[in-house]
Amino acid sequence: MSSISPSRDTLAFTPPLHSVSPAANAFPDPVVRSKREAASNPAVNSLRRWTLQPVPLASSEGDHRLRNELATSATRHAWDSLVQIPTDSTFYAGFAALRSAFNTDEVKAWIMSKGMALDTVVVKPDSITGLVLSGRVGTRKTFTLNDDSGWWQVGARLRAAATALDRAGNGVAYVPEQSDRFSRNAVLQWHDITPPTNADELALVRGHLLAEEWSGWSTETKGRLQGSSLAARKTIDRLDERQYLAGCLADLVRNRPDDEEVSLADAQTPIGATSVLATNGADKAAVRDALISHGFLVPKTAKEVRNVIRWLQAAVAPAPALGNYAQLLARPWAPGMLSENDKRLVAQFMRDDAISRSEPSLLRALDFRGVLDEHTPQEVRANADKILERILDHPSALNWGKAAARSLYFQSASGTYDLSTLEAKQWALTAALLQIDPKMPRRPGNVAGYDIYQPANSGRTMASVRAEIETQLAQNTLLDPKTVPLAAHLLLASSAPEFLVRDIPSTMRIGSVEWADFRLGVTFAERQGGPGCSRRMSYTEIMGLSRLSTSTPGEAAVLDNYGIDVLLDWGLMRGLYEKPVDGRYTQQHHLQAITAFNEECEQLVYALEQFNLPLPIREDSAIRNLQTVFPGLSAEQLKAMRVYIADPDERRNMKLSEPRTRTLIETYMTGDLTRDRWMLLAPGEQPPQPARRTSPFVIPRLSASDQAAVDANVQALNARIAHLPDVQAQLPGEVDAYLDKLKQGLSIATRRMIAQLPLADRQALEWGDVDLFALREATDSVPEIDVTPEQVEERRGRKGTLIRCNYNGVISYFEVFPDKLLIVKREDLPRDLALGGTFQTVPKTYGPWAVSELPVRLGAVEPFDFAAYSSNALPRPGVTSPGVIIDKLGETLHATPVSVQGEASNQVPNSFSSPRTRSIVDRIMQGNFIHHRASVLKVAHGMLPLEQKREMLRRNDSILLSMIPFVGAVIDLTKGNIVEGMRGLIIDTAGAFAGGAFGTLKPLVKSTKAVAPFGVKAFRVLEKGVEVVSGFLNPLDGAADLMAAGGKGLVALPKALGRASNPSVLLKLGVVEEKLRTCLGVSNQLQAPHNVQEQAVQPGAHNGHNHSIPVYAVQTDGRWYATHPKTGLPTGTPLDGFEALPA
């Protein structure tokens, strides 16, 4: 790290962009542009300023001046110093990029928000460090890509620029906005010159600089030096372009419906100087051309544009250098990975090695700093990445990793026995993993023999399963309480990375649709961004990826590849089928899972629609009926119309309290709109008046013409009245239909809750004796003979129902709160409940001397929170309620036999769709529905205040919101952003964000549009060949390994191709996947060659097989090694069964 500390500077804050990791592509030469003009697009003007400005073309004179300064004043002493960077030197393009990236508004605001002084900030590949000053005392603070500080989101541009200049990874210090000076050591390293550390080395460096003429570089040398700077500038420009594109497109579709066509013909967007579209100094391009350059198809509708915007705004964290910690392990074996024999040799090395034998576990033995002793097990679990980094950074730990690799004659990426620091860490971690579990790597979801995705874990929280994993690992005598959570972290990173994502809701259940969607989002991130990137992301960020849609069948096929394991595990947990003995799933399993998943999602969509239905109101029905006889009139126009008593004699004889003129709607609603009584008055119209009274004995009458007009008016209104139904008689039927649909929607949500219970509870409800109970308050001192059904119903707790289950002699109780989307298992209730309350005789006087002794039913103090049963309050543990009576709902649902063979404890019921679950839920809905019909009818009739109607409907809206696990959609809806909020609705009832979060919700727009979650899009049958589906189902066929090995950076693609019967299909999918990475803006993880033969082949390499696996190999030191697919150099451990094919 440079010791040079730049000075402080500030800029105004702009909210940070959730950006993505750098892309490493081929880049064009820089283009000199004129000064950028102000963009006309208002969306563009409102965005952040462009990060990079044009730089002068490099010249030989600039490089010569830089060399002279390095050879003279900059090398007068061995320690680092600042050197002036000429603006026309080759180095300046990267320096200017770094300076600009350091001084963006969002980066400086973020640094300031952390309390760090700008002039103390140093950026390293995976972290940023600075001093936090408190008075005269400074504390050094470090933020990494692994924490929740937001550094990976805000620092993408800066990391790209720093990586280009900091080849050694020592760190670069903050560069002020007006500075033209930079670290001498960094400049020397960039020019492939090792910086001096003493006087002797200083003389050598000075002599080397004086002897070399930088102005005469070859084209190849100059291109190599420019490459990293151009790559960084390209990355930064593309990030800016994505942000501007998203803003431009958002402005184009604002407030437009999804199905409206959108033309991009005249739309322009800024582009970077390094863009392929920046010809002839252009700084703008057509939006459609910019989209194509970023890998998108040109959208045609507002819906497609919004999907492109989501892709442009999506974020995937940069993958950690250590990936998923298992970069050297693969099953089945692949060239460059450790073979079974290699694993035995690693174990032998640890048995013979003194350091390994010094502690029970290698994790302890390599902890030379005693890092584990400084933390509690809880702290180890929460900070595993940091702790691992501190352990592995120790020189002795690195030397151990190098020694282990050397013992197996391992060839590094450089084609030699010399390992890089990263490779030494990989070897140490690989040895630690193999010591904990010699059978690594296992199938996904298997942690040291523990099957995470077993049906028994369905309905459990991820935290409880993680605890059980650690409990099993604790039985390993090599591990202690502090190495157990560290070992679990290492194993989960490759077997079930979803467990390491930050901020997972505690309410999410394994086996739910939300869990499947979340796990699929993790797979998407891991495959697109590289192994390990998901553990740097939060739950919200992962789920944000779920809102992305594909544009082509090829892209959808890639998503199918991502989701196949998740879907099959979901089906297994749902009880659709048993796990095959040989572990190989069939297309029948796949079809069963897809069918059930789609059926469940369709039912959840239906439930969503029912919760969105408006409550029938008498006034609404009246308006709707009137519009049939007054076609073309709006509701407001109808409300302005009045009726007038046509008969003057009736008017004269009416009570003074009765109005002679009334609104049309009110008259119809009250049932008073009858024939031959009313005449219709238009807005502002006055009824005809008789002449002035001239005698007290003569009643004034209308003129003949006026009377004829009145009679015609009455007859015309009569004709309309004849076609009007009785609105008061119509309303009960509408209310019943509304309640029926609401019951159907709530039934689906309740079945979903039961399906997400732990397996043991689902088995008990499916195959045990089940009784249901309702709770009510006692009717005070009213004798039983005088109690009316209405009084009983008024006191019933309709918000909750109690279920008692007797299965194999074990009694279980469950409190079910349908509109709270909550089931509470009660383990503190007695085996038998006191039903019906108790009776007490009290005197009752019905008249003089007529005193009778009558029984009164009394309640008791019961261990239930009756407030939760009678209101929107959540149940409180340990609360009792006085005066409660427990009533049984219907007869007992008797036990049903297990329908399949085998031990009942191992059987998994399909609880969501089973007849037993439907019977339980139907009894709840029919016997104790959350709304009482009479109460709803009163609200619909309009007798109650409008505010009470709104309060009733608010519960339906909160149920709907509880079915939305994506935070973004909830925030949009609560802010009233209906267009964007409804776009984010997804189909799930997990209720992860329920519980008071939506108290200030505005009434939802009555729309049934919903965006299906990522899982619904990926879990479907596509029009593709049987062979591809079979390959996805069973990894041994090759297709499922398409990307998994790509992140390992070795010969993974040939392995998949060699075992697939149709390699061209996989190659096409590999190309499509890389296109998705371009759309997402992440770096290339898999450069798929058009065929296997296009690998880099070193002279002398032989084509052959190693244990039936195709491989190119080269002989080094008498041993055969696989060649690296990109460099052609020998890599990995010696091949133990190579057979060369005939030339």
Buried (B, 14 or more C-beta within 10 A) or exposed (E): BBEBBBEBBEBEEBEBBBBBBBBBEEBEEBBEBEEBEEBEBEBBEEBBEBBBEBBBEBBBEBBBBBBBBBBEEBBEEBEBBBBBBBBBBBBBBBBBBBBBBBBBBBBBBBBBEBEBBBBBBBBBBBBBBBBBEEEEEBEEBBBBBBBEBBBBBBBBBBBBBBBBBBEEBBBBBBBBBEBBBBBBBBBBBBBEBEBBEEEEEBEEBBEEBBEEEBEEBEEEBBEEBBBBBBBBBBBBBBBBBBBBBBBBBBBBBEEBEBEEEBEBEEBBBBBBBBBEBBEEEBBBBBBBBBBBBBBBBBBEBBBBBBBBBBBBBBBBBBBBBBBBBBBBBBBBBBBBBBBEBBBEBBBEBBEEBEBBEEBBBBBBBBBEBEBBEEBEBEBBBBBBBBBBBBBBEBEEBBEBBBBBBBBBBBBBBBBEBEBEBBBBBBBBBBBBBBBBBEEBBBEBBBBBEBBBBBBBBBBBBBEEBBEBBBEBBBEBEBBBEBBBBBBBBBBBBBBBBBBBBBEBBEBBBBBBBBBBBBBBBBBBBBBBBBBBBBBBBBBBBBBBBBBBBBBEEBBBBBBBBBBBBBBBBBBBBBBBBBBEEEEEBEEEBBEBBBEBBBEBBEBBBBBBBBBBBEBBBBBBBBBBBBBEBBEEBEBEEBBBBBBBBBBBEEBEEEEEEEEEBBBBBBBBBEEEBEEEBBBBBEEEEEBBEEEEEEEEEEEEEBEEEBBEBBBEBBEEBBEBBEEBEEBBEBBBEBBBEBBEBBBBBBBBBBBBBBBBBBBBBBBBBBBBBBBBBBBBBBBEEBBEEEBEEEBBBBBBBBBBBBBBBBBEEEBBBBBBBBBBBBBBEBEEBEEEBEEEBEEEEBEBEEEEEEEEEBEBBBBBEBEBBBBBBBEBBBBEEEEEBEBBBBBBBEEEBEBBEBEEEEEEEBBBBBBBBBEBBEBBBBBBBEBBBBBBEEBBBBBBBBEBEEEEBEEBBBBBBBBBBBBBBBBBBBBBBBEEBBBBBBBBBBBBBBBBBBBEBBEEBEEBEEEEBBBBBBBBBBBBEBEBEEBBBBBBBBBEBBBBBBBBBBBBBBBBBBBBBBBBEBBEBBBBBBBBBBBBBBBBBBBBBBEBBEEBEEBBBBEEBBBBBBBEBBBBBBBBEEBBBBBBBBBBBBBBBBBBEBBEEEE
